[in-house]
Amino acid sequence: MTTASTQNIARPGVIELSFGKPDPALFPAVGLAEACREALADGGAEALPYGANAGPAALRERLAERLGAAEQRATGSNETLISGGNSQALDQLVTLFCRPGDTVLVERPTYSLALGVLRDHPVVVEALPFDEEGLDVRALERRLVEARATGRTVRALYTIPTFHNPTGVSLAAERRRRLVSVAAAYGLLLIEDDVYRELWYDEPAPPSLWSLAAPGTVLRLGSFAKTLAPGLRVGWLNAAPEQIARVAESGLNDSGGCPSQFAAVAVERFLRAGLYEAHVAELRAAYTTRRDALAAALASHLPAGCGFSVPAGGFFIWVSLPAGLRASALLPAAEAAGVSFVPAARSHLDGHDGGLRLAFTLYPPEQLAEAARRLGETIGVALRA
Ligand SMILES: Cc1ncc(COP(=O)(O)O)c(C=O)c1O
């Protein structure tokens, strides 16, 4: 039991590249304070009661309009439900849409903490191959054919097709189209974790699976955790109206209403005040600089045999290690040298440990450069050992 009030407290002397979170110095605290004041201005008539089960109508409408304007697919407010963030929504989708014994597929690697959410459920979790173009959709098809032949139910695929955690890769355009058609053909639910969509650095994010798929195929999870603040616990689900209704009528929402009512109303006031676009633009500028700083420093400090590519968005650079090195084994030495990372083994079901995830969002460029230097030195020492 910890006495801390927040997750992820940095250790003195350690540059914590393992922390996949936004920089608190960039939280829009002033705008949010005003938004909270606005949310309470009418005596809290909307913000303080139990919220509507699908979330405050004004936020659902505003979000639907915003998403529709940015994508090649109109999104209705009846296709939008306010969640308590992507972690909560993923947990709830597995509760409501999967049965005990069903198989849920993930990418190899995947977001390590999503594995924890899935492990809380009586489902079988299996990984699919993944490469520099994202999920191997042909391998998915083969898996689905096999499952059909053996009578196994593969219910859902949890996927992060855009600025993937932990690799930073985005699913190639042709694979996106194929993925949604394969899923529709096999009745596979695609749970699209789209948490990094707005944090693109070079050009706008590729089309979401949600925007490409036939209705009912994709359950898309979005969140304000990375673009406003994770402590708000405000996210959203896009799904077909009957799927939205299933979640809104769940025991959980029926009992507690919208899981983030107060914060959701405050976020709506923040958006209404026109503060969001400028804030996200500021994040993009700051994180582009940090991504570039870390990439440049890795290029000069990593020993031969290491590899990485520069992500077009999101929070992470993925470094592959020379053959023979294990990331988990390197971690204690790296931490002693003052840098942390997430070892590959946490994102792989099969224990593969040949890479590391580095978050570039939390520190200014000089510290990122120093972190890369420490990392390069640690790997160099391990290679010479
Ligand atoms: C891929 C992915 N999904 C979900 C989350 C958590 O989202 P939320 O804070 O909305 O629960 C994260 C945070 O690191 C993430 O990287």
The ligand as an SDF file (V2000), in Angstrom:
LIG
                    3D

 16 16  0  0  0  0  0  0  0  0999 V2000
   -2.5130    2.7180  -25.8690 C   0  0  0  0  0  0  0  0  0  0  0  0
   -3.0380    3.2820  -24.6020 C   0  0  0  0  0  0  0  0  0  0  0  0
   -4.3110    3.0710  -24.2410 N   0  0  0  0  0  0  0  0  0  0  0  0
   -4.8190    3.5740  -23.1220 C   0  0  0  0  0  0  0  0  0  0  0  0
   -4.0440    4.3170  -22.2390 C   0  0  0  0  0  0  0  0  0  0  0  0
   -4.6780    4.8290  -20.9920 C   0  0  0  0  0  0  0  0  0  0  0  0
   -5.7650    5.6410  -21.3500 O   0  0  0  0  0  0  0  0  0  0  0  0
   -6.7050    6.2720  -20.2640 P   0  0  0  0  0  0  0  0  0  0  0  0
   -5.8800    7.1580  -19.3860 O   0  0  0  0  0  0  0  0  0  0  0  0
   -7.7260    7.0170  -21.0630 O   0  0  0  0  0  0  0  0  0  0  0  0
   -7.3080    5.1550  -19.4780 O   0  0  0  0  0  0  0  0  0  0  0  0
   -2.7140    4.5590  -22.5620 C   0  0  0  0  0  0  0  0  0  0  0  0
   -1.8460    5.3100  -21.6390 C   0  0  0  0  0  0  0  0  0  0  0  0
   -0.6540    5.1160  -21.6060 O   0  0  0  0  0  0  0  0  0  0  0  0
   -2.2040    4.0310  -23.7620 C   0  0  0  0  0  0  0  0  0  0  0  0
   -0.9290    4.2340  -24.1240 O   0  0  0  0  0  0  0  0  0  0  0  0
  1  2  1  0
  2  3  1  0
  2 15  2  0
  3  4  2  0
  4  5  1  0
  5  6  1  0
  5 12  2  0
  6  7  1  0
  7  8  1  0
  8  9  2  0
  8 10  1  0
  8 11  1  0
 12 13  1  0
 12 15  1  0
 13 14  2  0
 15 16  1  0
M  END
$$$$
